[in-house]
Each structure stands twice: as structure tokens, then as C-alpha cells.
Amino acid sequence: MKKLLLLFTCLVMITISNAQTQDKKWNFGLHGGITQYNGDLGNDFYKTDMAVYGVGGISVSRYISSHFDLNLLITKGTFGYNRPPGYFIGEFTSALVNFRFNVLAPRYAVRPYIFVGGGAIVFDKNLDISPKKVDFAAPSFGAGVNFKVTPTVMINLQETFMYSSEDTRDGVVKNENDMYLMHTVGVTFNFGKKKDADNDGVVDRSDKCANTPAGVTVDKSGCPLDVDKDGVADYMDICPDVAGTKELKGCPDTDGDGIADKDDRCPNVIGSLALLGCPDADGDGVADLDDNCPDTKAGYNVNAVGCPMDNDNDGIINEEDRCPDVTGPASLKGCPDTDGDGIVDLDDHCPQVIGTLTNHGCPEITKEVAIKITQIASKIFFETNSDALKVASLVQLDELAKILKEYESANLLIEGHTDSKGADAYNETLSQKRTESVKTYLMAQGIMESRLTTIGYGETKPIADNGTSVGRSKNRRVELKTSYKE
């Protein structure tokens, strides 16, 4: 027997498994074995040459903690002693409640234990020896070992000692009370429903993540798998095989620019989200990785490779080209000069004719033409006290229109004057109306209104003495002045 116990101890030290008793808290067993007697007529315990009798029983156990459980053992069998000068045989039924201490935790496949408790022994025969039918086992105690076969099946070996409350069953009242020993072997079954609220296969008692979403693979502790140990569960981890950050759903960000390496074109250099994680040193909107002109001035528009735009391909970038859509020389800031007068077409009012800077690229009016305009002005006449042009004036105005068409950039100021006869307000109004009549006629000949300006001065600018008829005649006049002002 000692050798057998030593063997059990060795098995315990080398065999480890994952027992289920903490999940399946109930255990039911079937047991069978033999009984032996120790009393006033002798001691048969652990002796093979003495009388032995059979016993059978059932057990029910309740898990309390990893090392403790409560066991109810009900047995039916025979106790006996058969040796000269007499014999004793009695059938019995016992019910014992034992508090068991398991030496090893549930994870071990071989679990030795000790127990202590008490109960009752009901005898069915030999009542003539003692009128009492019930003895108490006070206490019952012993030891045993459970061998795990499957998560729910165990083989049980147990030694149960019952110390009787009486000393009369063998017919002799002497010394200590009688004792009985049961050697049993049995098969026990763990049962009970595991509680697994989130149905992840890990019972709630062991589940550290009790609200795992359905279908998510979990580890032994019931928490979603996190292969890369970055704190982001695999089912939410976009990069499950490499450690990352929660902010980037488990993906790494080597350069710390807030863009996951998998989406970062420049994972080792800080960049912007707009450029997929790449820097842009000159701020032109093209990543340095793609920028053929990395030193572009701020604010310049660039093409796909980061170089300043040159729409007309004249070698002058748009921001420095006054005429970005028309080819021109660098000396004129990229603008053409069709007539070659040194004034770019953009500023040249007469781009097809050589002119002067003063006249905005248009030729100056010659002295002869200026004299002719003055002569025309002196031949413009109106009906008396009216703004209606006399027929003879129309020929002069036709000639004036031709001159203005020849000098397209020239503007014309039409001034009206009267003598001092009549009220000042009347004279001013009349002079203004007369200049408007001249303007209207010239516009009818194709001269743009924007080139014509009219002012009626009335009698405020005389050039002769209004006290004489000759002087008043000179003061009643129209003056024409040309200019090149915008």
C-alpha cells in the first residue's frame, strides 16, 4: 500500500492538465470495494488474511473552491469479523458528509486529498447484539486520489475510516469504540452548466473580457486576440501582425506624423495628410519626393512636378510674366511688341503702328494736324440762341472725324463758350448743349463716346472784350483739344 501511495505521488508531480471542476461544480460517483473491522475482537485493517466483505455506494460532491469541496457518500454493504472463538456479521447502510481538502489545484490530472466529516450507520441484522439500529460515525475521515481521464470523467480511489459512536456491534464492550474501514474504487462524473455570457468559449469565472462581440476569436482569458500585443484587438486591428497605436487602429507610425506607415508614402519623414505623409519644403503643394524644383518661391503656381508654370513657354514663369499666355522677350517681362516701338502690346494703344511712350504707343499728332483741328473748331457754328449745328459746320466735323479715326488713341475735349449777353445760367446751359451737339455728331460718325469729353463754360472764359461786337463774336466759340490721357 505504501508503494502504491508513492506511485500516486510521482504521478501527481509529472502530470498536469486543465481540470474542469471549477466550471462543472457538481460531481456524481459510483463506488465499490471491501470493508474491514477493528474492535474488541481484533484488528483486520490492511490485513489480507482476515475476513473481508463487499460494499457499494454512490457519491455527490459540490465544488467550493480550487482546493475544497463537500462530499456526500452513501454506501451499502457488510461489516464482519470471523475468527475463533466467535464471529460477527452485520449489513449496514451509511451516509457520510465529508469536507475534503484537495492537495493540488484543479489543473492537475492527479489530485490527492484528505477529508473529515461524520454521518450515520444503519445496521439491518444482528439486532440481538444491540437494540440500537443506528450508530453515528463521529468522526469519519480518510484520504483518496482522483485521476482525471477526461474533462468530465475521473477514477477515484479512497480509504474511508468510520469511528463508531458505539462499542456494542461485535458483542463485546471493552476498550475503545468499534471502527470500520472501506477500501473503494469508483468512477465519478463532473457535471454542471458553464456560464459563458458572451459565448466565446471561456466561462465567465475565467473571462476577463465578458462582453466580447460575437464571433471574435479569444485567448485563454476570454479576451480578443492581440497577436502584436499593441493593445488593439486583432478584430479591430488593421495591422494585426505589427504593433501600432490605438489612434491608428493598431497600425504603426514610424515618423509620428499621424499617418499610418501603410498609408504613408514617406514613412520615415514627417509629412502632411494631404501629401500622404510626405514633406513639402517649398510649400508648393508637391511633395519633395516628386518635386523637380524644390526651391520654388512661395505663392508660385506649379505643375505636376513642382516647377513654376510657364503657359506660353517663353522661359519666363507666369508669376514674373506680364503676358503669361503670349510669348515675349525677357526684356519686356514676357510681353510681345508687335510694332517694335518699345511699348508692349499690353500697354500699346496702337500696337500695329510705331508710336511714343507719351502717346501710349500711338504716333503724335503733327503740328499740321493740330492746326487743322484748331481751324475746324473756328468753323463750327450754331443757329442763334440754339444748340443746332449749321449745315456748313457738318463738313468741318466730318473732317474732324477722319482725323480722330486716324489717331485712334487720341481723346478729344470739346469746350463751349458764349459772350456775356443773357443770364449766366442760361449761357452756361447753352454752351453745354452746343458741346453735346458736337459730341453727338462725332459719335454718329463712328467715334467712341469714351474718347469724347464735353464742358460748357458759358461766359466765364472770354478771350476778347464783351463790350464790343467784335469781341463778343470772338467769345462765341468752340475749342477742340486733343490728348492721350486715359
Legacy VTK file of the C-alpha trace (Angstrom):
# vtk DataFile Version 3.0
C-alpha trace
ASCII
DATASET POLYDATA
POINTS 486 float
0.000 0.000 0.000
2.851 2.347 0.800
4.409 1.628 -2.583
1.085 2.407 -4.275
0.803 5.770 -2.487
4.359 6.602 -3.538
3.451 5.848 -7.148
0.415 8.172 -6.929
2.604 10.945 -5.584
5.025 10.593 -8.503
2.171 10.761 -10.989
0.955 13.975 -9.390
4.353 15.626 -9.852
4.630 14.794 -13.562
1.026 15.031 -14.800
-0.685 18.373 -15.343
-3.933 19.097 -17.169
-6.766 21.586 -17.207
-9.436 20.229 -14.873
-12.972 21.480 -15.250
-14.277 21.190 -11.703
-14.374 24.927 -11.141
-16.701 25.154 -14.151
-18.645 21.954 -13.626
-19.249 22.357 -9.918
-21.140 19.077 -9.329
-19.725 15.551 -9.312
-21.556 12.222 -9.209
-19.790 8.908 -8.498
-20.329 5.147 -8.422
-18.112 3.198 -5.998
-17.392 -0.375 -4.954
-14.933 -2.090 -2.653
-14.444 -4.033 0.584
-14.819 -3.370 4.305
-12.621 -4.256 7.262
-13.200 -4.290 11.038
-11.204 -3.018 14.027
-12.647 -3.568 17.504
-12.588 -5.549 20.708
-12.272 -8.829 18.777
-9.194 -7.807 16.776
-7.847 -5.556 14.017
-8.267 -6.584 10.385
-7.156 -3.230 8.880
-4.811 -3.724 5.888
-4.560 -7.491 6.544
-5.126 -9.827 3.656
-5.634 -12.991 5.696
-8.655 -11.726 7.593
-12.330 -11.677 6.659
-13.421 -9.061 4.092
-16.898 -8.162 2.858
-18.209 -6.179 -0.079
-19.583 -2.641 -0.230
-21.042 -0.401 -2.909
-22.150 3.188 -2.972
-22.781 6.480 -4.647
-21.358 9.943 -4.022
-22.312 13.537 -4.793
-19.779 16.344 -4.453
-20.103 20.111 -4.669
-17.137 22.298 -5.683
-16.416 25.073 -3.153
-13.013 26.412 -4.227
-9.902 25.257 -6.022
-8.857 23.161 -3.005
-12.082 22.441 -1.104
-15.315 20.585 -1.818
-18.156 18.976 0.119
-18.902 15.282 -0.442
-21.902 13.085 0.386
-21.100 9.381 0.325
-23.878 6.787 0.681
-22.808 3.162 0.918
-24.432 -0.240 1.481
-22.510 -3.364 2.407
-21.429 -5.772 5.159
-19.113 -5.473 8.163
-17.829 -8.651 9.724
-15.357 -10.470 11.899
-14.814 -14.198 11.550
-12.241 -15.769 13.841
-12.356 -18.160 16.796
-13.760 -18.007 19.375
-16.640 -16.285 17.509
-17.836 -14.233 14.579
-19.716 -11.059 13.797
-21.514 -10.187 10.532
-23.792 -7.202 10.014
-25.301 -5.480 6.997
-25.272 -1.697 7.039
-26.157 1.442 5.182
-24.071 4.556 5.844
-24.441 8.195 4.909
-21.390 10.417 5.404
-20.913 14.103 4.785
-17.205 14.869 4.399
-15.322 18.123 3.968
-12.474 17.428 1.557
-9.175 19.240 1.095
-7.549 18.730 -2.302
-3.791 18.984 -2.058
-3.385 20.137 -5.686
-5.318 22.674 -7.771
-7.865 21.630 -10.423
-5.385 21.978 -13.267
-3.594 18.796 -12.175
-4.711 15.465 -13.609
-3.871 13.560 -10.409
-5.270 15.140 -7.247
-4.756 13.548 -3.813
-6.977 14.701 -0.980
-7.804 14.187 2.682
-11.198 14.562 4.298
-13.033 14.656 7.582
-16.715 14.579 8.411
-19.394 12.495 10.024
-22.652 10.707 9.486
-24.821 7.758 10.438
-24.565 3.966 10.108
-27.797 1.993 9.972
-27.481 -1.752 10.780
-30.023 -4.244 9.442
-29.102 -7.520 11.191
-27.760 -8.858 14.499
-30.042 -6.511 16.340
-29.970 -9.094 19.091
-26.472 -7.918 19.902
-27.596 -4.306 20.289
-31.136 -2.962 20.348
-29.968 0.269 18.713
-30.322 0.287 14.969
-28.309 3.470 14.251
-24.737 4.268 15.178
-23.069 7.554 14.402
-19.784 7.863 12.581
-18.180 10.565 14.645
-15.945 11.285 13.022
-15.384 9.850 9.572
-12.051 10.646 7.919
-9.641 9.365 5.342
-7.791 10.090 2.128
-8.010 9.415 -1.545
-6.905 10.392 -5.017
-8.740 11.348 -8.216
-7.302 10.515 -11.626
-8.616 12.694 -14.464
-9.498 10.592 -17.519
-11.416 13.249 -19.473
-12.623 16.746 -18.558
-15.726 15.105 -17.041
-14.644 11.571 -16.009
-12.358 10.632 -13.127
-11.207 7.399 -11.471
-11.413 7.565 -7.673
-9.530 5.596 -5.023
-10.471 6.234 -1.402
-9.802 4.978 2.120
-12.692 5.792 4.476
-12.438 5.339 8.238
-15.596 5.423 10.316
-15.255 5.701 14.088
-18.457 4.406 15.605
-20.245 6.131 18.446
-20.928 2.644 19.953
-18.873 -0.324 21.125
-21.581 -2.984 21.034
-21.825 -4.212 17.414
-19.302 -7.014 17.972
-20.989 -8.071 21.201
-18.076 -7.014 23.364
-17.946 -3.749 25.269
-14.352 -3.232 26.012
-11.623 -0.718 25.285
-12.369 1.865 22.539
-15.415 2.030 20.281
-15.510 -0.046 17.132
-14.064 1.288 13.832
-14.675 0.310 10.219
-12.591 0.824 7.085
-13.844 0.926 3.478
-11.423 0.418 0.596
-13.242 1.704 -2.505
-12.607 2.412 -6.155
-15.045 4.347 -8.271
-15.838 6.318 -11.372
-17.029 9.902 -10.938
-18.500 12.376 -13.370
-18.285 16.163 -13.324
-21.423 17.952 -14.450
-22.976 21.378 -14.371
-23.635 24.144 -16.833
-20.827 26.558 -17.572
-21.758 30.250 -17.579
-20.463 31.984 -20.690
-22.467 35.174 -21.236
-20.654 36.227 -24.409
-20.436 32.688 -25.848
-16.732 32.947 -26.552
-15.890 29.532 -25.140
-14.411 30.891 -21.900
-16.572 30.643 -18.811
-17.492 33.883 -17.083
-15.466 32.991 -13.993
-12.281 32.952 -16.056
-13.357 35.510 -18.642
-11.530 38.810 -18.213
-13.413 40.294 -21.169
-17.011 39.257 -20.542
-18.525 41.382 -23.336
-16.538 40.125 -26.307
-18.527 40.626 -29.562
-19.951 37.516 -31.188
-17.629 35.616 -33.495
-14.403 37.192 -32.213
-11.548 34.779 -31.524
-10.355 34.997 -27.927
-7.401 33.836 -25.849
-7.482 31.624 -22.755
-8.576 34.549 -20.588
-11.556 35.284 -22.827
-10.127 38.479 -24.304
-9.941 39.123 -28.062
-6.660 38.005 -29.567
-3.983 40.659 -29.895
-1.147 38.958 -31.749
1.127 42.012 -31.894
0.436 42.989 -28.251
-0.239 46.637 -29.106
-3.426 46.926 -27.068
-5.675 46.794 -30.144
-7.555 43.522 -30.547
-6.982 41.713 -33.842
-10.604 42.082 -34.919
-10.224 45.869 -34.739
-6.540 45.963 -35.752
-5.921 46.992 -39.345
-2.301 45.894 -38.892
-2.703 42.808 -36.663
0.834 41.477 -37.183
2.787 44.621 -36.282
2.467 46.776 -33.168
0.838 50.157 -33.658
-1.261 52.765 -31.861
-4.903 52.845 -30.871
-5.379 56.150 -32.697
-4.344 54.479 -35.966
-6.337 51.292 -35.300
-3.291 49.232 -34.456
-1.000 50.420 -37.245
2.490 51.855 -36.639
3.541 55.419 -37.443
7.335 55.445 -37.564
7.749 59.175 -38.178
4.971 60.218 -35.790
3.120 62.402 -38.293
-0.262 60.852 -37.548
-0.340 58.823 -40.774
-0.024 55.052 -40.568
3.061 53.645 -42.271
0.878 51.594 -44.591
-0.666 54.807 -45.950
2.484 56.952 -45.661
4.479 57.464 -48.876
7.307 58.784 -46.715
7.056 56.661 -43.548
10.395 57.826 -42.138
9.907 61.568 -42.623
7.208 63.768 -41.102
4.737 64.971 -43.710
1.157 66.105 -44.211
-2.026 64.119 -44.688
-2.733 65.976 -47.960
0.561 64.694 -49.394
0.149 61.165 -47.964
2.730 61.703 -45.252
5.443 63.383 -47.337
7.062 66.784 -46.654
6.864 69.814 -48.941
9.790 72.110 -48.159
8.792 74.944 -50.521
5.071 74.700 -49.755
4.010 74.482 -53.389
1.677 71.517 -52.845
4.011 68.974 -54.471
5.780 66.519 -52.186
9.581 66.799 -52.118
9.606 63.208 -53.320
8.077 64.328 -56.631
9.329 67.948 -56.748
11.838 68.718 -59.538
12.050 72.324 -58.330
12.201 72.063 -54.518
13.056 75.765 -54.004
10.064 77.372 -55.721
9.175 80.780 -54.301
6.151 80.930 -52.040
2.859 81.579 -53.808
4.002 80.482 -57.266
1.722 78.091 -59.128
3.494 74.909 -60.120
2.939 71.960 -62.431
2.718 68.291 -61.515
6.481 68.016 -60.913
6.640 71.098 -58.701
8.123 73.586 -61.180
6.671 77.089 -61.773
4.168 77.325 -64.612
5.136 78.912 -67.971
1.966 78.837 -70.044
3.498 80.393 -73.171
6.827 78.526 -72.882
8.832 81.690 -73.353
11.173 80.863 -70.483
9.554 83.317 -68.094
7.412 81.822 -65.304
3.832 83.019 -65.066
4.257 84.988 -61.839
7.069 87.008 -63.435
5.497 87.193 -66.911
3.243 90.199 -67.564
1.816 88.302 -70.502
1.791 84.668 -69.286
-0.294 83.421 -72.216
1.607 85.173 -75.036
5.269 84.686 -75.905
7.507 87.681 -75.332
11.123 88.556 -74.544
12.533 88.681 -71.041
13.482 92.354 -71.572
9.768 93.196 -71.853
8.829 90.821 -68.998
7.440 88.234 -71.343
5.185 90.507 -73.402
5.275 90.934 -77.201
5.828 94.289 -79.014
4.326 93.821 -82.444
5.269 97.252 -83.877
8.682 97.263 -82.205
8.288 100.710 -80.689
9.470 99.521 -77.267
5.975 99.602 -75.843
4.490 96.153 -75.233
1.215 95.380 -76.924
-0.398 95.140 -73.474
0.233 98.879 -72.952
0.266 99.975 -76.599
-2.907 101.733 -77.720
-1.642 101.435 -81.289
0.080 98.026 -81.309
0.345 97.923 -85.126
1.821 101.425 -85.513
5.060 102.771 -84.099
4.328 105.400 -81.521
5.698 107.127 -78.471
5.579 106.294 -74.805
3.871 109.635 -74.135
1.057 108.726 -76.529
0.777 105.148 -75.170
2.408 103.675 -78.224
0.472 105.786 -80.711
2.054 108.340 -83.075
1.903 112.012 -82.031
-0.468 114.379 -83.797
1.614 116.531 -86.140
1.624 120.305 -85.926
-0.166 120.469 -89.260
-2.959 118.254 -87.949
-3.154 120.213 -84.685
-3.500 123.462 -86.664
-6.167 121.888 -88.815
-8.156 120.836 -85.735
-7.967 124.407 -84.451
-9.195 125.678 -87.826
-12.084 123.208 -87.739
-13.076 124.443 -84.294
-13.231 128.018 -85.581
-15.667 126.969 -88.321
-18.256 125.275 -86.102
-21.390 127.462 -85.934
-24.830 127.124 -84.384
-28.198 128.675 -85.009
-28.823 131.842 -82.957
-29.661 131.038 -79.295
-29.740 127.335 -80.216
-27.578 124.230 -79.972
-28.468 123.176 -83.535
-25.406 122.954 -85.824
-25.423 124.978 -89.023
-25.132 122.926 -92.189
-21.740 124.435 -93.004
-20.343 123.064 -89.726
-21.097 119.495 -90.679
-18.400 119.403 -93.343
-15.858 120.510 -90.752
-16.974 117.868 -88.277
-16.690 115.160 -90.945
-13.068 116.170 -91.444
-12.546 116.101 -87.657
-13.962 112.554 -87.501
-11.462 111.407 -90.124
-8.577 112.812 -88.071
-9.810 111.089 -84.896
-10.086 107.793 -86.737
-6.525 108.132 -87.950
-5.274 108.847 -84.468
-7.236 106.164 -82.645
-5.664 106.692 -79.235
-6.252 110.422 -79.150
-9.016 111.784 -76.964
-10.891 114.984 -77.705
-12.036 117.671 -75.261
-14.884 119.812 -76.610
-15.244 123.176 -74.826
-18.208 125.530 -75.390
-18.124 129.331 -74.732
-20.575 132.231 -75.090
-20.460 136.007 -74.835
-21.807 137.879 -71.839
-25.248 138.643 -73.180
-28.005 136.884 -71.329
-28.122 135.321 -67.912
-25.075 133.408 -66.706
-27.017 130.196 -66.095
-28.615 130.367 -69.497
-25.234 130.901 -71.188
-23.678 128.008 -69.306
-26.521 125.665 -70.253
-26.423 126.789 -73.871
-22.673 126.242 -74.122
-23.003 122.759 -72.652
-25.786 121.818 -75.085
-23.693 123.011 -78.032
-20.737 120.794 -76.998
-23.126 117.885 -76.648
-24.367 118.514 -80.190
-20.787 118.272 -81.478
-20.211 115.079 -79.478
-23.431 113.520 -80.775
-22.485 114.207 -84.380
-18.990 112.720 -83.990
-20.407 109.617 -82.348
-22.711 109.251 -85.333
-19.556 109.161 -87.479
-18.139 106.224 -85.511
-16.109 107.922 -82.790
-16.387 106.150 -79.413
-18.103 108.163 -76.708
-15.300 107.289 -74.264
-12.909 109.417 -76.364
-15.118 112.495 -76.225
-15.444 114.855 -73.260
-17.650 117.974 -73.217
-17.574 121.045 -70.960
-19.779 124.117 -71.248
-18.122 127.197 -69.692
-20.744 129.767 -70.699
-19.320 133.308 -70.473
-16.689 132.519 -67.817
-13.658 132.320 -70.165
-13.773 135.201 -72.599
-10.833 135.764 -74.982
-11.985 139.228 -76.076
-13.875 142.265 -74.832
-17.572 141.538 -74.488
-18.156 145.347 -74.705
-17.725 145.307 -78.473
-19.478 143.328 -81.099
-16.155 142.071 -82.453
-15.099 140.912 -79.010
-18.405 139.196 -78.352
-18.115 137.420 -81.688
-14.725 136.005 -80.709
-16.056 134.886 -77.339
-18.837 132.810 -79.006
-16.718 129.808 -79.919
-15.966 126.058 -79.691
-12.466 124.909 -78.752
-11.119 121.416 -79.567
-8.198 119.955 -77.584
-6.570 116.557 -78.126
-4.797 114.450 -75.506
-3.581 110.906 -74.827
-4.615 110.648 -71.201
-6.503 107.540 -70.084
LINES 1 487
486 0 1 2 3 4 5 6 7 8 9 10 11 12 13 14 15 16 17 18 19 20 21 22 23 24 25 26 27 28 29 30 31 32 33 34 35 36 37 38 39 40 41 42 43 44 45 46 47 48 49 50 51 52 53 54 55 56 57 58 59 60 61 62 63 64 65 66 67 68 69 70 71 72 73 74 75 76 77 78 79 80 81 82 83 84 85 86 87 88 89 90 91 92 93 94 95 96 97 98 99 100 101 102 103 104 105 106 107 108 109 110 111 112 113 114 115 116 117 118 119 120 121 122 123 124 125 126 127 128 129 130 131 132 133 134 135 136 137 138 139 140 141 142 143 144 145 146 147 148 149 150 151 152 153 154 155 156 157 158 159 160 161 162 163 164 165 166 167 168 169 170 171 172 173 174 175 176 177 178 179 180 181 182 183 184 185 186 187 188 189 190 191 192 193 194 195 196 197 198 199 200 201 202 203 204 205 206 207 208 209 210 211 212 213 214 215 216 217 218 219 220 221 222 223 224 225 226 227 228 229 230 231 232 233 234 235 236 237 238 239 240 241 242 243 244 245 246 247 248 249 250 251 252 253 254 255 256 257 258 259 260 261 262 263 264 265 266 267 268 269 270 271 272 273 274 275 276 277 278 279 280 281 282 283 284 285 286 287 288 289 290 291 292 293 294 295 296 297 298 299 300 301 302 303 304 305 306 307 308 309 310 311 312 313 314 315 316 317 318 319 320 321 322 323 324 325 326 327 328 329 330 331 332 333 334 335 336 337 338 339 340 341 342 343 344 345 346 347 348 349 350 351 352 353 354 355 356 357 358 359 360 361 362 363 364 365 366 367 368 369 370 371 372 373 374 375 376 377 378 379 380 381 382 383 384 385 386 387 388 389 390 391 392 393 394 395 396 397 398 399 400 401 402 403 404 405 406 407 408 409 410 411 412 413 414 415 416 417 418 419 420 421 422 423 424 425 426 427 428 429 430 431 432 433 434 435 436 437 438 439 440 441 442 443 444 445 446 447 448 449 450 451 452 453 454 455 456 457 458 459 460 461 462 463 464 465 466 467 468 469 470 471 472 473 474 475 476 477 478 479 480 481 482 483 484 485
